[in-house]
């Protein structure tokens, strides 16, 4: 089986999807699937490094990065070539030009395709740029989803949201997975925190992710200001791309809260340094108000780091497995969960072991790839009538 994966960007600054696709295609390759990834690149950040059993086809840079609009026709030309040679097309993310072009070419060439929205059809993301998304939905997005042979969702919550918008389309829930073995190898490459950043010292709490509105960073600063009153020695470290230019306002807020000297922003930290940053933190904090299934959260757990997260992170297993705490997105509650975790050293050591076990047993890349391969087989079994979605398109037209 040959599967073509369509990505908006292979950049390390693009968030979780490129890393998920890298690990997924690497493991699918070990299961006998031939994988090709078509993506745009970025002039501002390096690409994700894919495994040797995955073919990466870069199509030039994006002229408008946020919309993934290419600077040349290379994307169209290479998609035509690669889709024509594929058994199945797997489109990752929505609202960007590569996935639109990939779906249209797949339809014209009669090649079946599936879609992984990566959380983009949940309620909160749909409120961002609402008018533009409404126009896109009515113009083409609903038809792209209606004509696909299946949709891959990450959580039961996402499945419910997608079902409401796209009734009748086959759905599967397959959580993101991690290659824990590769993380262990990367930790051996970077044995000490000093190699990551010269001015970093322990103890610190850690946030890793895009500096984006849905990540709840104002809440994070408010909660840390409460923690700081009792734990003056503790720092808060933030790492990740600032595509929205939020750091200036966050720095000003930290100054107003009296914690500016204890809040450190590192910018983007790439692998393997990122994993040492996780492993050296006292806890990983993710106060999001909307998530699909955070790759950074899974990476923190895989590094044995307890996690304090909000209910919107869609991972109640963090608390049920004893790997951290899950609370409502309220600064006082979040701060209390952090303080409780820091105060009990014995309990925190148990959380570290449980965090590692949770990812190894429930969110391994082998589990994700095996389930995805079953889904691919089911999709290809339906290939005899791949584009019979007119009724579905009409059903979702009023949403």
LINFEN-V403859 format. One record per residue. PSI is psi as a letter, one per 30 degrees, with the letter a starting at -180 (none if undefined). Layout:
BEGIN
((PSI) (PSI))
END
This chain:
BEGIN
((k) (k) (k) (k) (k) (j) (k) (e) (k) (g) (k) (f) (g) (f) (a) (e) (e) (e) (e) (e) (e) (e) (e) (e) (e) (e) (e) (e) (e) (f) (g) (g) (k) (k) (k) (k) (k) (k) (l) (l) (l) (k) (f) (f) (l) (l) (l) (k) (j) (l) (l) (f) (g) (k) (k) (k) (j) (k) (h) (a) (l) (k) (e) (j) (e) (f) (f) (h) (k) (l) (f) (a) (g) (e) (e) (e) (e) (e) (e) (e) (e) (e) (e) (f) (g) (l) (f) (k) (k) (j) (k) (k) (l) (l) (g) (l) (e) (e) (e) (e) (e) (e) (e) (e) (e) (e) (e) (e) (g) (h) (k) (k) (l) (l) (k) (j) (f) (h) (f) (f) (g) (l) (e) (e) (e) (f) (f) (k) (h) (e) (e) (e) (e) (e) (e) (e) (e) (f) (e) (f) (e) (e) (e) (e) (e) (e) (f) (l) (f) (l) (k) (k) (l) (f) (l) (e) (e) (e) (e) (e) (e) (e) (e) (e) (e) (i) (k) (f) (k) (k) (l) (k) (j) (j) (l) (l) (l) (l) (i) (e) (e) (e) (e) (e) (e) (e) (e) (e) (e) (i) (f) (l) (f) (e) (f) (e) (k) (f) (g) (k) (l) (l) (l) (l) (l) (k) (k) (k) (l) (k) (j) (l) (e) (f) (f) (h) (f) (e) (e) (e) (e) (e) (e) (e) (e) (e) (e) (f) (e) (f) (i) (f) (f) (k) (l) (k) (k) (k) (k) (l) (k) (i) (f) (f) (h) (f) (e) (e) (e) (e) (e) (e) (e) (e) (e) (e) (f) (g) (g) (e) (f) (g) (k) (k) (k) (f) (a) (k) (j) (l) (k) (f) (e) (e) (e) (e) (e) (e) (f) (f) (k) (e) (l) (k) (k) (j) (h) (l) (f) (k) (l) (d) (j) (k) (e) (e) (e) (e) (e) (e) (e) (f) (g) (h) (k) (k) (k) (j) (l) (l) (f) (f) (f) (h) (i) (f) (f) (e) (e) (f) (f) (g) (g) (a) (k) (k) (l) (l) (i) (k) (e) (e) (e) (e) (e) (e) (e) (e) (e) (e) (e) (e) (f) (j) (e) (e) (e) (e) (e) (e) (e) (e) (e) (e) (e) (e) (e) (e) (e) (e) (f) (f) (h) (l) (f) (e) (e) (e) (e) (e) (e) (e) (e) (e) (e) (e) (e) (e) (e) (f) (f) (g) (f) (f) (i) (f) (i) (h) (g) (e) (e) (e) (e) (e) (e) (g) (f) (f) (none))
END
